[in-house]
Structures are given as structure tokens and as C-alpha cells.
Amino acid sequence: MSGWMSWFGGTRDTKKPAREAIIKLRQNLQLLERKEEHLQKQVDEQQNKARANAVSNQNLAKEALRRKKQLQQELDRLSGQRFTLETQVNALESANINQETLEAMKNGAAALQKIHGKMTVEQVDATMDSIRDQMAVTKEISEAISGPIVSGMELDEDELEDELKELEEDVITDRLRGAEHVPAHTPASPIRATAEASRGRTAEDDEEAQLRELQASLAM
């Protein structure tokens, strides 16, 4: 859509010129790098030629060094151009990133403004106050529901404490009176102990006989 608008004089795509410039600069950089590689090879060849003829043919060696210096100057010039182009590419890429970041921030700000369009601090405070009030009501209701139910009358805790104290005093008094009337302990005679033990065994025998009769009747 932005492309169509730019054709009719509407909103222009500012990213497109930056992208095109970056592509063009990188193409020129690749061309310069290839030229630099070629010149470097020629510089190395002249250096080797001068070294090989340094003793046997000094005139040829000087001519090779002279040619080497000319090639080196051209190589330095291309290196300077390449550095300039790299600087421009970095600047354009940084500017492009800054533009995209700014647009993203603008979109975020617009979205926040749209969200907060019908929202005010006073409305938020009122909503929070309402929530706190409802939470307080909920707490009171929970406490009322979980509290003990006493039907018919209100219990006085002081009266309960007094009544409990009176009961304790009565129990202590009864125990003291019972202790005063307890007869002295006398050991049982051997005959009486034997008779009581016999009665106990007789009762146990009777219970076992009844149990056997019950089991027999159930078996029938």
C-alpha cells in the first residue's frame, strides 16, 4: 500500500531509498575489494622481481621497485575509498535501524494511548477502593458464617467462670469428705480370699458353658 501511495504523491516509503543506497554501496565495496586483491598481487610480483634482480640487474630491479610504488599508491587510494564506503554503509544501516526503532516506539505509544484513552487514574483508584470494600464485606461474611451459633440467649463468660469455680470447690469438698470416711485397710483372710477366687472360677465356668450351648444351637 505504501508503494502505491508514493506513486501518487502520498506517504513515501523512506526505507526504500536507504535500502537501495546500502545495496549500491555494498556492490561498490565488492568491486573495490576485487581491485585491491588484483593490485596486491601486482605489488607482490614487482617486489619479487626486484629481489630477484637486486644483484644481477640493478636497473631492472629499480624499475620493478618504481612500478611497485605506483601500484602501492593506487592500492592505498582504493583502500581509502573502501573505508569511506564502509563508513557510509554503517551510517545508513544505523540510521535505518534508528528509524525502525522510532516507528516501533511510535506504534507502541499509540497502542498505549488507545488502551488508556478511556482510563483515568481516578477511575483506577475508585475501582481499587470498591475491590477493597467488597473484600472487607467478604471477610465479615466469612467470620459471621464460621462463628458459633447460640440459640435463645447470650452466654456471659464471667458467669460461666464463676459457675465452673463453684463446681471445682464442690468436687474438692466431696473428695475431702470421702477421704475422712474411708475405713482402715485390713488384709483379707486366706479363707475369704480362697472363697472369692472359687466364686470367680465358678462364674467363668458358667459363662463358658453358656457359650458352648449357644454354639451348639447355632450349629443345628
TIDRENBA-158190 format. One record per residue: x, y, z of N, C-alpha, C in turn; residue in three letters. Coordinates in Angstrom, 1 decimal, decimal comma. Layout:
residues N
{rec {X; Y; Z}; {X; Y; Z}; {X; Y; Z}; Ala};
...
***
This chain:
residues 220
{rec {0,8; -1,2; 0,0}; {0,0; 0,0; 0,0}; {0,9; 1,2; 0,0}; Met};
{rec {2,0; 1,2; 0,8}; {2,8; 2,4; 0,8}; {3,5; 2,7; -0,5}; Ser};
{rec {3,8; 1,6; -1,3}; {4,3; 1,8; -2,6}; {3,4; 2,5; -3,5}; Gly};
{rec {2,1; 2,1; -3,5}; {1,1; 2,8; -4,3}; {0,9; 4,3; -3,9}; Trp};
{rec {1,0; 4,6; -2,6}; {0,8; 5,9; -2,1}; {2,0; 6,8; -2,6}; Met};
{rec {3,2; 6,2; -2,7}; {4,3; 7,0; -3,1}; {4,2; 7,4; -4,6}; Ser};
{rec {3,6; 6,6; -5,4}; {3,4; 6,9; -6,8}; {2,5; 8,1; -7,0}; Trp};
{rec {1,5; 8,3; -6,1}; {0,5; 9,4; -6,3}; {0,8; 10,5; -5,4}; Phe};
{rec {2,0; 10,6; -4,9}; {2,4; 11,8; -4,1}; {1,9; 11,7; -2,6}; Gly};
{rec {1,5; 10,5; -2,2}; {1,1; 10,4; -0,8}; {2,3; 10,1; 0,1}; Gly};
{rec {2,0; 9,2; 1,1}; {3,1; 8,8; 2,0}; {4,2; 8,1; 1,3}; Thr};
{rec {5,4; 8,5; 1,5}; {6,6; 7,9; 0,8}; {7,2; 6,9; 1,7}; Arg};
{rec {7,7; 5,9; 1,1}; {8,4; 4,8; 1,8}; {9,9; 5,3; 2,0}; Asp};
{rec {10,2; 5,8; 3,2}; {11,5; 6,3; 3,5}; {12,6; 5,2; 3,7}; Thr};
{rec {12,1; 3,9; 3,8}; {13,0; 2,8; 4,0}; {13,6; 2,4; 2,7}; Lys};
{rec {12,8; 2,5; 1,6}; {13,3; 2,0; 0,3}; {14,6; 2,7; -0,2}; Lys};
{rec {14,6; 4,1; -0,2}; {15,9; 4,7; -0,6}; {17,1; 4,3; 0,2}; Pro};
{rec {16,9; 4,1; 1,5}; {18,0; 3,7; 2,4}; {18,5; 2,3; 2,0}; Ala};
{rec {17,5; 1,4; 1,7}; {17,9; 0,0; 1,3}; {18,6; 0,0; 0,0}; Arg};
{rec {18,1; 0,8; -1,0}; {18,8; 0,9; -2,3}; {20,2; 1,4; -2,2}; Glu};
{rec {20,3; 2,5; -1,3}; {21,7; 3,0; -1,2}; {22,6; 2,0; -0,6}; Ala};
{rec {22,1; 1,3; 0,4}; {23,0; 0,3; 1,1}; {23,4; -0,8; 0,1}; Ile};
{rec {22,5; -1,2; -0,7}; {22,8; -2,3; -1,7}; {23,8; -1,8; -2,7}; Ile};
{rec {23,6; -0,5; -3,2}; {24,6; 0,1; -4,2}; {26,0; 0,2; -3,5}; Lys};
{rec {26,0; 0,7; -2,3}; {27,3; 0,8; -1,7}; {28,0; -0,5; -1,5}; Leu};
{rec {27,3; -1,5; -1,1}; {27,9; -2,8; -0,9}; {28,4; -3,4; -2,3}; Arg};
{rec {27,7; -3,2; -3,3}; {28,2; -3,6; -4,6}; {29,5; -2,9; -5,0}; Gln};
{rec {29,6; -1,6; -4,7}; {30,9; -0,9; -5,0}; {32,0; -1,4; -4,1}; Asn};
{rec {31,6; -1,8; -2,8}; {32,6; -2,3; -1,9}; {33,2; -3,6; -2,5}; Leu};
{rec {32,3; -4,5; -3,0}; {32,8; -5,7; -3,6}; {33,7; -5,5; -4,8}; Gln};
{rec {33,4; -4,5; -5,6}; {34,2; -4,2; -6,7}; {35,6; -3,6; -6,3}; Leu};
{rec {35,6; -2,8; -5,3}; {36,9; -2,3; -4,8}; {37,7; -3,4; -4,1}; Leu};
{rec {37,1; -4,3; -3,5}; {37,9; -5,4; -2,9}; {38,5; -6,3; -3,9}; Glu};
{rec {37,8; -6,5; -5,0}; {38,4; -7,3; -6,1}; {39,6; -6,5; -6,7}; Arg};
{rec {39,5; -5,2; -6,9}; {40,6; -4,4; -7,5}; {41,8; -4,4; -6,5}; Lys};
{rec {41,5; -4,3; -5,2}; {42,6; -4,3; -4,2}; {43,3; -5,7; -4,3}; Glu};
{rec {42,6; -6,8; -4,4}; {43,2; -8,1; -4,5}; {44,1; -8,2; -5,7}; Glu};
{rec {43,7; -7,6; -6,8}; {44,4; -7,7; -8,1}; {45,7; -6,8; -7,9}; His};
{rec {45,6; -5,6; -7,4}; {46,7; -4,7; -7,2}; {47,7; -5,3; -6,2}; Leu};
{rec {47,2; -6,0; -5,2}; {48,1; -6,6; -4,2}; {49,0; -7,7; -4,8}; Gln};
{rec {48,4; -8,4; -5,7}; {49,1; -9,5; -6,4}; {50,2; -8,8; -7,3}; Lys};
{rec {49,9; -7,7; -8,0}; {50,9; -7,0; -8,8}; {52,0; -6,4; -8,0}; Gln};
{rec {51,7; -5,9; -6,8}; {52,7; -5,4; -5,9}; {53,6; -6,5; -5,4}; Val};
{rec {53,1; -7,6; -5,1}; {53,9; -8,8; -4,7}; {54,8; -9,2; -5,8}; Asp};
{rec {54,3; -9,2; -7,1}; {55,1; -9,6; -8,2}; {56,3; -8,7; -8,4}; Glu};
{rec {56,0; -7,4; -8,3}; {57,1; -6,4; -8,5}; {58,1; -6,5; -7,4}; Gln};
{rec {57,7; -6,8; -6,2}; {58,6; -7,0; -5,1}; {59,5; -8,2; -5,3}; Gln};
{rec {58,9; -9,3; -5,8}; {59,7; -10,5; -6,0}; {60,7; -10,3; -7,2}; Asn};
{rec {60,2; -9,5; -8,2}; {61,1; -9,2; -9,4}; {62,3; -8,4; -9,0}; Lys};
{rec {62,0; -7,4; -8,1}; {63,2; -6,5; -7,6}; {64,1; -7,3; -6,8}; Ala};
{rec {63,6; -8,2; -6,0}; {64,5; -9,0; -5,2}; {65,4; -10,0; -6,1}; Arg};
{rec {64,7; -10,5; -7,1}; {65,5; -11,5; -7,9}; {66,6; -10,8; -8,7}; Ala};
{rec {66,4; -9,5; -9,1}; {67,4; -8,8; -9,9}; {68,2; -7,8; -9,1}; Asn};
{rec {68,2; -7,8; -7,8}; {68,9; -6,9; -7,0}; {70,4; -6,9; -7,2}; Ala};
{rec {70,9; -8,1; -7,5}; {72,4; -8,2; -7,7}; {72,8; -8,3; -9,2}; Val};
{rec {72,0; -9,1; -9,9}; {72,4; -9,3; -11,3}; {72,0; -8,2; -12,2}; Ser};
{rec {70,9; -7,5; -12,0}; {70,5; -6,4; -12,9}; {69,8; -5,4; -12,0}; Asn};
{rec {70,6; -4,4; -11,6}; {70,0; -3,4; -10,7}; {69,1; -2,5; -11,4}; Gln};
{rec {69,3; -2,2; -12,7}; {68,4; -1,3; -13,4}; {67,0; -1,9; -13,5}; Asn};
{rec {66,9; -3,2; -13,7}; {65,6; -3,9; -13,8}; {65,0; -3,9; -12,4}; Leu};
{rec {65,8; -4,1; -11,4}; {65,3; -4,1; -10,0}; {64,7; -2,8; -9,6}; Ala};
{rec {65,4; -1,7; -10,0}; {64,9; -0,3; -9,7}; {63,6; -0,1; -10,4}; Lys};
{rec {63,5; -0,5; -11,7}; {62,3; -0,4; -12,4}; {61,1; -1,1; -11,7}; Glu};
{rec {61,4; -2,3; -11,2}; {60,4; -3,1; -10,5}; {59,9; -2,4; -9,2}; Ala};
{rec {60,9; -1,8; -8,5}; {60,5; -1,1; -7,3}; {59,7; 0,2; -7,6}; Leu};
{rec {60,1; 0,9; -8,7}; {59,3; 2,1; -9,1}; {57,9; 1,7; -9,5}; Arg};
{rec {57,7; 0,6; -10,2}; {56,4; 0,1; -10,5}; {55,6; -0,3; -9,3}; Arg};
{rec {56,3; -0,9; -8,4}; {55,7; -1,4; -7,1}; {55,2; -0,2; -6,3}; Lys};
{rec {55,9; 1,0; -6,3}; {55,5; 2,1; -5,6}; {54,2; 2,7; -6,2}; Lys};
{rec {54,2; 2,8; -7,5}; {53,0; 3,3; -8,2}; {51,7; 2,4; -7,9}; Gln};
{rec {51,9; 1,1; -8,0}; {50,8; 0,2; -7,6}; {50,4; 0,3; -6,2}; Leu};
{rec {51,4; 0,6; -5,3}; {51,1; 0,7; -3,9}; {50,2; 2,0; -3,6}; Gln};
{rec {50,6; 3,0; -4,4}; {49,8; 4,3; -4,2}; {48,4; 4,1; -4,7}; Gln};
{rec {48,2; 3,4; -5,8}; {46,8; 3,1; -6,3}; {46,1; 2,2; -5,3}; Glu};
{rec {46,8; 1,3; -4,7}; {46,2; 0,4; -3,7}; {45,8; 1,2; -2,5}; Leu};
{rec {46,6; 2,1; -2,0}; {46,2; 2,9; -0,9}; {45,0; 3,8; -1,2}; Asp};
{rec {44,9; 4,3; -2,4}; {43,8; 5,1; -2,8}; {42,5; 4,3; -2,8}; Arg};
{rec {42,6; 3,1; -3,3}; {41,4; 2,2; -3,2}; {41,0; 1,8; -1,8}; Leu};
{rec {42,0; 1,7; -1,0}; {41,7; 1,3; 0,4}; {41,0; 2,5; 1,1}; Ser};
{rec {41,4; 3,7; 0,8}; {40,7; 4,9; 1,4}; {39,3; 5,0; 0,9}; Gly};
{rec {39,1; 4,7; -0,4}; {37,7; 4,7; -0,9}; {36,8; 3,6; -0,2}; Gln};
{rec {37,4; 2,4; -0,1}; {36,7; 1,4; 0,6}; {36,3; 1,7; 2,0}; Arg};
{rec {37,2; 2,4; 2,7}; {36,9; 2,8; 4,1}; {35,8; 3,8; 4,1}; Phe};
{rec {35,8; 4,7; 3,2}; {34,7; 5,7; 3,1}; {33,4; 5,1; 2,8}; Thr};
{rec {33,4; 4,1; 1,9}; {32,1; 3,4; 1,6}; {31,6; 2,6; 2,8}; Leu};
{rec {32,5; 1,9; 3,5}; {32,1; 1,2; 4,6}; {31,5; 2,1; 5,7}; Glu};
{rec {32,1; 3,3; 5,9}; {31,6; 4,2; 6,8}; {30,2; 4,6; 6,5}; Thr};
{rec {29,9; 4,9; 5,2}; {28,6; 5,3; 4,7}; {27,6; 4,1; 4,9}; Gln};
{rec {28,0; 2,9; 4,6}; {27,1; 1,8; 4,8}; {26,7; 1,6; 6,3}; Val};
{rec {27,7; 1,7; 7,2}; {27,4; 1,6; 8,6}; {26,5; 2,8; 9,1}; Asn};
{rec {26,7; 4,0; 8,6}; {25,9; 5,1; 8,9}; {24,4; 4,9; 8,5}; Ala};
{rec {24,3; 4,4; 7,2}; {22,9; 4,2; 6,7}; {22,2; 3,1; 7,4}; Leu};
{rec {23,0; 2,0; 7,7}; {22,3; 0,9; 8,5}; {21,9; 1,3; 9,9}; Glu};
{rec {22,8; 2,2; 10,5}; {22,4; 2,7; 11,8}; {21,2; 3,6; 11,7}; Ser};
{rec {21,2; 4,5; 10,7}; {20,0; 5,3; 10,5}; {18,7; 4,6; 10,3}; Ala};
{rec {18,9; 3,5; 9,5}; {17,7; 2,7; 9,2}; {17,2; 2,0; 10,4}; Asn};
{rec {18,1; 1,5; 11,2}; {17,7; 0,8; 12,5}; {17,0; 1,8; 13,4}; Ile};
{rec {17,6; 3,0; 13,5}; {17,0; 4,1; 14,3}; {15,6; 4,4; 13,9}; Asn};
{rec {15,4; 4,5; 12,6}; {14,1; 4,8; 12,0}; {13,1; 3,7; 12,4}; Gln};
{rec {13,5; 2,5; 12,2}; {12,6; 1,4; 12,5}; {12,3; 1,3; 14,0}; Glu};
{rec {13,3; 1,6; 14,8}; {13,1; 1,7; 16,3}; {12,1; 2,8; 16,7}; Thr};
{rec {12,3; 4,0; 16,0}; {11,4; 5,1; 16,3}; {10,0; 4,8; 15,9}; Leu};
{rec {9,8; 4,1; 14,8}; {8,5; 3,8; 14,3}; {7,8; 2,8; 15,2}; Glu};
{rec {8,6; 1,8; 15,7}; {8,1; 0,8; 16,6}; {7,7; 1,5; 18,0}; Ala};
{rec {8,5; 2,4; 18,4}; {8,2; 3,2; 19,6}; {6,9; 4,0; 19,4}; Met};
{rec {6,8; 4,6; 18,2}; {5,5; 5,4; 18,0}; {4,3; 4,5; 18,0}; Lys};
{rec {4,4; 3,3; 17,4}; {3,3; 2,4; 17,4}; {3,0; 1,9; 18,8}; Asn};
{rec {4,0; 1,7; 19,6}; {3,7; 1,3; 21,0}; {3,1; 2,4; 21,7}; Gly};
{rec {3,5; 3,6; 21,5}; {2,9; 4,8; 22,2}; {1,4; 4,9; 21,8}; Ala};
{rec {1,2; 4,7; 20,5}; {-0,2; 4,9; 20,0}; {-1,1; 3,8; 20,6}; Ala};
{rec {-0,5; 2,6; 20,7}; {-1,3; 1,5; 21,3}; {-1,6; 1,8; 22,8}; Ala};
{rec {-0,6; 2,2; 23,5}; {-0,8; 2,6; 24,9}; {-1,9; 3,7; 25,0}; Leu};
{rec {-1,8; 4,7; 24,2}; {-2,7; 5,8; 24,2}; {-4,2; 5,3; 23,9}; Gln};
{rec {-4,3; 4,3; 23,0}; {-5,6; 3,8; 22,7}; {-6,1; 3,0; 23,9}; Lys};
{rec {-5,2; 2,2; 24,6}; {-5,7; 1,5; 25,7}; {-6,1; 2,4; 26,9}; Ile};
{rec {-5,3; 3,4; 27,1}; {-5,6; 4,3; 28,2}; {-6,5; 5,5; 27,8}; His};
{rec {-7,1; 5,4; 26,6}; {-7,9; 6,5; 26,2}; {-9,1; 6,8; 27,1}; Gly};
{rec {-9,8; 5,7; 27,6}; {-10,9; 5,8; 28,4}; {-10,6; 5,4; 29,9}; Lys};
{rec {-9,4; 5,5; 30,2}; {-9,0; 5,1; 31,6}; {-8,2; 6,2; 32,2}; Met};
{rec {-8,7; 6,6; 33,4}; {-8,0; 7,6; 34,2}; {-7,6; 7,1; 35,5}; Thr};
{rec {-6,7; 7,9; 36,2}; {-6,2; 7,5; 37,5}; {-7,3; 7,4; 38,5}; Val};
{rec {-8,2; 8,4; 38,4}; {-9,4; 8,5; 39,3}; {-10,2; 7,2; 39,2}; Glu};
{rec {-10,4; 6,7; 37,9}; {-11,2; 5,5; 37,7}; {-10,5; 4,3; 38,4}; Gln};
{rec {-9,2; 4,2; 38,2}; {-8,5; 3,1; 38,8}; {-8,6; 3,1; 40,3}; Val};
{rec {-8,4; 4,3; 40,9}; {-8,5; 4,4; 42,4}; {-9,9; 4,1; 42,8}; Asp};
{rec {-10,9; 4,5; 42,1}; {-12,3; 4,1; 42,5}; {-12,5; 2,6; 42,4}; Ala};
{rec {-12,0; 2,0; 41,4}; {-12,1; 0,6; 41,2}; {-11,4; -0,2; 42,4}; Thr};
{rec {-10,2; 0,3; 42,7}; {-9,4; -0,4; 43,8}; {-10,2; -0,2; 45,1}; Met};
{rec {-10,7; 1,0; 45,4}; {-11,5; 1,2; 46,6}; {-12,7; 0,3; 46,7}; Asp};
{rec {-13,4; 0,1; 45,5}; {-14,5; -0,8; 45,5}; {-14,1; -2,2; 45,8}; Ser};
{rec {-13,0; -2,7; 45,2}; {-12,5; -4,0; 45,5}; {-12,2; -4,2; 46,9}; Ile};
{rec {-11,5; -3,2; 47,6}; {-11,2; -3,3; 49,0}; {-12,4; -3,4; 49,8}; Arg};
{rec {-13,4; -2,6; 49,5}; {-14,7; -2,7; 50,2}; {-15,3; -4,0; 50,1}; Asp};
{rec {-15,4; -4,6; 48,9}; {-16,0; -5,9; 48,7}; {-15,2; -7,0; 49,5}; Gln};
{rec {-13,9; -6,9; 49,5}; {-13,1; -7,8; 50,2}; {-13,4; -7,8; 51,7}; Met};
{rec {-13,6; -6,6; 52,2}; {-13,9; -6,4; 53,7}; {-15,3; -7,0; 54,0}; Ala};
{rec {-16,2; -6,8; 53,1}; {-17,5; -7,4; 53,3}; {-17,4; -8,9; 53,2}; Val};
{rec {-16,7; -9,5; 52,3}; {-16,5; -10,9; 52,2}; {-15,9; -11,5; 53,5}; Thr};
{rec {-14,9; -10,7; 54,1}; {-14,3; -11,2; 55,3}; {-15,3; -11,2; 56,5}; Lys};
{rec {-16,1; -10,1; 56,6}; {-17,1; -10,1; 57,6}; {-18,1; -11,2; 57,5}; Glu};
{rec {-18,5; -11,5; 56,2}; {-19,5; -12,6; 56,0}; {-18,9; -13,9; 56,4}; Ile};
{rec {-17,6; -14,1; 56,0}; {-17,0; -15,4; 56,4}; {-16,9; -15,6; 57,9}; Ser};
{rec {-16,5; -14,5; 58,6}; {-16,4; -14,6; 60,0}; {-17,8; -14,9; 60,7}; Glu};
{rec {-18,9; -14,2; 60,1}; {-20,2; -14,4; 60,6}; {-20,7; -15,9; 60,4}; Ala};
{rec {-20,3; -16,4; 59,2}; {-20,8; -17,8; 58,9}; {-20,0; -18,8; 59,8}; Ile};
{rec {-18,7; -18,6; 60,0}; {-17,9; -19,5; 60,8}; {-18,0; -19,4; 62,3}; Ser};
{rec {-18,8; -18,4; 62,8}; {-18,9; -18,2; 64,2}; {-19,9; -19,2; 64,9}; Gly};
{rec {-19,7; -19,4; 66,2}; {-20,7; -20,3; 66,9}; {-22,1; -19,8; 66,9}; Pro};
{rec {-23,0; -20,8; 66,9}; {-24,4; -20,4; 66,9}; {-25,0; -20,7; 68,3}; Ile};
{rec {-25,5; -19,7; 69,0}; {-26,1; -19,8; 70,3}; {-27,6; -19,4; 70,2}; Val};
{rec {-28,5; -20,3; 70,4}; {-29,9; -20,0; 70,3}; {-30,5; -19,8; 71,6}; Ser};
{rec {-31,3; -18,8; 71,7}; {-32,1; -18,5; 72,9}; {-31,6; -17,5; 73,8}; Gly};
{rec {-30,3; -17,4; 74,0}; {-29,7; -16,5; 75,0}; {-28,3; -16,2; 74,7}; Met};
{rec {-27,8; -15,1; 75,3}; {-26,4; -14,8; 75,2}; {-25,7; -15,3; 76,4}; Glu};
{rec {-24,6; -15,9; 76,2}; {-23,8; -16,5; 77,3}; {-22,8; -15,5; 77,8}; Leu};
{rec {-22,8; -15,4; 79,2}; {-21,9; -14,5; 79,9}; {-20,7; -15,3; 80,3}; Asp};
{rec {-19,6; -14,9; 79,8}; {-18,4; -15,7; 80,1}; {-18,0; -15,6; 81,6}; Glu};
{rec {-18,2; -14,4; 82,2}; {-17,9; -14,3; 83,6}; {-18,8; -15,2; 84,5}; Asp};
{rec {-20,1; -15,3; 84,1}; {-21,0; -16,2; 84,8}; {-20,5; -17,7; 84,7}; Glu};
{rec {-20,1; -18,0; 83,5}; {-19,6; -19,4; 83,3}; {-18,3; -19,7; 84,1}; Leu};
{rec {-17,5; -18,7; 84,2}; {-16,2; -18,9; 85,0}; {-16,6; -19,1; 86,5}; Glu};
{rec {-17,6; -18,3; 87,0}; {-18,0; -18,4; 88,4}; {-18,6; -19,7; 88,7}; Asp};
{rec {-19,4; -20,2; 87,7}; {-20,1; -21,5; 87,9}; {-19,1; -22,6; 87,9}; Glu};
{rec {-18,1; -22,5; 87,0}; {-17,1; -23,5; 87,0}; {-16,3; -23,6; 88,2}; Leu};
{rec {-16,0; -22,4; 88,8}; {-15,2; -22,3; 90,0}; {-16,0; -23,0; 91,2}; Lys};
{rec {-17,3; -22,7; 91,3}; {-18,1; -23,4; 92,3}; {-18,1; -24,9; 92,2}; Glu};
{rec {-18,2; -25,4; 90,9}; {-18,2; -26,8; 90,7}; {-16,8; -27,4; 91,2}; Leu};
{rec {-15,8; -26,7; 90,9}; {-14,5; -27,2; 91,3}; {-14,4; -27,3; 92,9}; Glu};
{rec {-14,9; -26,3; 93,5}; {-14,9; -26,3; 95,0}; {-15,7; -27,4; 95,6}; Glu};
{rec {-16,9; -27,6; 94,9}; {-17,8; -28,7; 95,4}; {-17,1; -30,1; 95,3}; Asp};
{rec {-16,4; -30,3; 94,1}; {-15,7; -31,6; 93,9}; {-14,6; -31,8; 94,9}; Val};
{rec {-13,8; -30,7; 95,2}; {-12,7; -30,8; 96,2}; {-13,3; -31,1; 97,5}; Ile};
{rec {-14,4; -30,5; 97,9}; {-15,0; -30,7; 99,2}; {-15,5; -32,1; 99,4}; Thr};
{rec {-16,2; -32,7; 98,3}; {-16,7; -34,0; 98,3}; {-15,5; -35,0; 98,5}; Asp};
{rec {-14,4; -34,8; 97,8}; {-13,3; -35,7; 97,9}; {-12,7; -35,7; 99,3}; Arg};
{rec {-12,6; -34,5; 99,9}; {-12,1; -34,4; 101,3}; {-13,0; -35,2; 102,3}; Leu};
{rec {-14,3; -35,0; 102,1}; {-15,2; -35,7; 103,0}; {-15,1; -37,2; 102,8}; Arg};
{rec {-15,0; -37,7; 101,5}; {-14,9; -39,1; 101,3}; {-13,6; -39,7; 101,9}; Gly};
{rec {-12,5; -38,9; 101,9}; {-11,3; -39,4; 102,4}; {-11,4; -39,5; 103,9}; Ala};
{rec {-12,2; -38,7; 104,6}; {-12,3; -38,8; 106,1}; {-13,1; -40,1; 106,5}; Glu};
{rec {-14,0; -40,6; 105,6}; {-14,8; -41,8; 106,0}; {-14,3; -43,1; 105,4}; His};
{rec {-13,1; -43,1; 104,8}; {-12,6; -44,4; 104,2}; {-12,1; -45,2; 105,4}; Val};
{rec {-12,6; -46,5; 105,5}; {-12,2; -47,4; 106,6}; {-10,7; -47,8; 106,5}; Pro};
{rec {-10,1; -48,1; 107,6}; {-8,7; -48,6; 107,5}; {-8,6; -49,9; 106,8}; Ala};
{rec {-7,6; -50,1; 106,1}; {-7,4; -51,2; 105,2}; {-6,9; -52,4; 106,1}; His};
{rec {-7,7; -53,5; 105,9}; {-7,3; -54,7; 106,7}; {-7,1; -55,9; 105,7}; Thr};
{rec {-6,1; -56,6; 105,8}; {-5,8; -57,7; 104,9}; {-6,9; -58,8; 105,0}; Pro};
{rec {-7,3; -59,3; 103,8}; {-8,3; -60,3; 103,8}; {-7,7; -61,6; 104,3}; Ala};
{rec {-8,6; -62,4; 104,9}; {-8,2; -63,7; 105,5}; {-8,0; -64,7; 104,3}; Ser};
{rec {-7,1; -65,7; 104,5}; {-6,9; -66,7; 103,4}; {-8,1; -67,4; 103,0}; Pro};
{rec {-9,0; -67,7; 104,0}; {-10,2; -68,5; 103,7}; {-11,1; -67,7; 102,8}; Ile};
{rec {-11,3; -66,3; 103,2}; {-12,2; -65,5; 102,4}; {-11,6; -65,3; 101,0}; Arg};
{rec {-10,3; -65,1; 100,9}; {-9,7; -65,0; 99,5}; {-9,9; -66,2; 98,7}; Ala};
{rec {-9,8; -67,4; 99,3}; {-10,0; -68,6; 98,6}; {-11,4; -68,8; 98,1}; Thr};
{rec {-12,4; -68,3; 99,0}; {-13,8; -68,4; 98,6}; {-14,1; -67,5; 97,4}; Ala};
{rec {-13,6; -66,3; 97,5}; {-13,8; -65,3; 96,4}; {-13,2; -65,8; 95,1}; Glu};
{rec {-12,0; -66,4; 95,2}; {-11,4; -67,0; 93,9}; {-12,3; -68,1; 93,4}; Ala};
{rec {-12,8; -68,9; 94,3}; {-13,7; -70,1; 93,8}; {-14,9; -69,6; 93,2}; Ser};
{rec {-15,5; -68,5; 93,7}; {-16,7; -67,9; 93,1}; {-16,4; -67,4; 91,7}; Arg};
{rec {-15,2; -66,8; 91,6}; {-14,8; -66,2; 90,3}; {-14,7; -67,3; 89,3}; Gly};
{rec {-14,1; -68,5; 89,7}; {-13,9; -69,5; 88,7}; {-15,2; -70,1; 88,3}; Arg};
{rec {-16,1; -70,3; 89,3}; {-17,5; -70,8; 89,0}; {-18,2; -69,9; 88,0}; Thr};
{rec {-18,1; -68,6; 88,2}; {-18,8; -67,7; 87,2}; {-18,2; -67,9; 85,8}; Ala};
{rec {-16,9; -68,0; 85,7}; {-16,2; -68,2; 84,4}; {-16,7; -69,5; 83,8}; Glu};
{rec {-16,8; -70,6; 84,6}; {-17,2; -71,9; 84,1}; {-18,6; -71,8; 83,6}; Asp};
{rec {-19,5; -71,1; 84,3}; {-20,9; -70,9; 83,8}; {-20,9; -70,2; 82,5}; Asp};
{rec {-20,1; -69,1; 82,3}; {-20,1; -68,4; 81,1}; {-19,6; -69,3; 79,9}; Glu};
{rec {-18,6; -70,1; 80,2}; {-18,1; -71,0; 79,1}; {-19,2; -72,0; 78,7}; Glu};
{rec {-19,9; -72,5; 79,7}; {-21,0; -73,5; 79,4}; {-22,0; -72,9; 78,6}; Ala};
{rec {-22,4; -71,6; 78,9}; {-23,5; -70,9; 78,1}; {-23,0; -70,7; 76,7}; Gln};
{rec {-21,7; -70,4; 76,6}; {-21,2; -70,1; 75,2}; {-21,2; -71,4; 74,4}; Leu};
{rec {-20,9; -72,5; 75,0}; {-20,9; -73,8; 74,2}; {-22,3; -74,2; 73,8}; Arg};
{rec {-23,3; -73,9; 74,7}; {-24,7; -74,2; 74,4}; {-25,1; -73,4; 73,2}; Glu};
{rec {-24,7; -72,1; 73,2}; {-25,1; -71,2; 72,1}; {-24,5; -71,6; 70,8}; Leu};
{rec {-23,2; -72,0; 70,8}; {-22,6; -72,5; 69,6}; {-23,3; -73,8; 69,1}; Gln};
{rec {-23,7; -74,7; 70,0}; {-24,4; -75,9; 69,6}; {-25,7; -75,6; 68,9}; Ala};
{rec {-26,4; -74,7; 69,5}; {-27,7; -74,3; 68,9}; {-27,6; -73,7; 67,6}; Ser};
{rec {-26,6; -72,9; 67,4}; {-26,3; -72,3; 66,0}; {-25,9; -73,3; 65,0}; Leu};
{rec {-25,2; -74,4; 65,5}; {-24,8; -75,4; 64,5}; {-26,0; -76,2; 64,0}; Ala};
{rec {-27,0; -76,4; 64,8}; {-28,2; -77,2; 64,4}; {-29,0; -76,4; 63,4}; Met};
***
